[in-house]
Amino acid sequence: MPSLIERIKRKVFELRGWIKWTVYTLLLVNFGYYFWEEWGIAMHVLRDGGTFLKWTAAFSASLDEAAWFALLFLFELETHAIPDEKFTPALERTLHAARIVAYVMLAHTIYAYGVNVWKLEYRQIVVPEVSSLCDLAGKEMSFTSNMKYTTIDAKNCGELSTASRFYQTIGEPVVTDPRGLVIEKQLGWVDLVEAVVWLLIVFSIELVVHEQNRDIAGGPMIRATNAAKGLLYGILLLVTAYWAYRGLWLYVWDELLWIGGFAVIEMNVVEWRDELLEEESQDGPTQLLRRTDRPDRERNIDQAQPG
């Protein structure tokens, strides 16, 4: 009969599986919503067409979500799903190559956010000869404020803004008022910071996974990396709080889901580390081996659950 500790451990495993697949499913739903939202925005910003880079920039959040899905899946394989006896050098190279592709997509996202910040800071002009938003009614222009885009017409122009000065990004058929411009700049910087912080988090996970693949489960580097991750996750919570302040609840929900998704990966890494420490305590110090060079050792948690 399983002991109390074994029963508790098994229950934790079961709950983690449910949590993991629930989070992953909700993230997939969010991806579809982001794509639909960005399609609607692109219909305003790129109503006159645009280059390939402009279209990819318009769908930067969707591409970003796709790249993070790929990374989450790859980390799930390496830290949980693939047992050691099947972790061959060829498979390791394949996983690394796939992650490089995902990182290229994430680099594009940071580039797109950087360009957006540059345009908000340096490519804004005052719309000439316009003292009321109604002056732009019927001219195929859109008004934006706090991530909401609306086509300007004679019916809504007086309700969208009562300002007398409006700003436009050079070459785009979208305007905003002074308050809207302040919000857009803040949101642009927050998007850029959030993307960079996530990239730093995933690089720290890469470092820990690399070390544990070499059977290194502790030491100053790993402790410093884990401490840095705590700070980075704290920054993400501040970003989430700002989005809540702006009423962007989809962004809040999405961020919390991604934190939950990577919390599952962190749990995989911690359990892997505990297994390495347990092996070291049983066998004593051994020669440093890469994971692909070690003797067969099952690390598949599902198979390791108490029967």
Secondary structure, DSSP 8 states (H G I E B T S, - for coil): ---HHHHHHHHHHHHHHHHHHHHHHHHHHHHHHHHHHHHHHHHHHTTT---HHHHHHHTHHHHHHHHHHHHHHHHHIIIIIS-GGG--HHHHHHHHHHHHHHHHHHHHHHHHHHHHHHHHHHSEEE-TT-SSGGGGTTSS-EEEETTEEEE--TTTHHHH---S--EEETT-SEEE-HHHHHHHHHHHHHHHHHHHHHHHHHHHHHHHHHHHHTT---SHHHHHHHHHHHHHHHHHHHHHHHHHHTT-HHHHHHHHHHHHHHHHHHHHHHHHHHHHHHHHHHH-S-----GGGS------HHHHS--
